[in-house]
Amino acid sequence: MQNFLALFAIVLGSAVLGVCLAFGMRRQRQAQRPHHHDEASPHF
């Protein structure tokens, strides 16, 4: 039973970490998008 709880805690922690990482990367990408758009579009 202790093994199962430890495994469950590891899986749950990995899932939470993955979700936080994905959310952070998505937010960072959204914040950087205008910069990339400005660089990609030609300035006349």
Secondary structure, DSSP 8 states (H G I E B T S, - for coil): -HHHHHHHHHHHHHHHHHHHHHHHHHHHHHHHHHHHHHHHS---
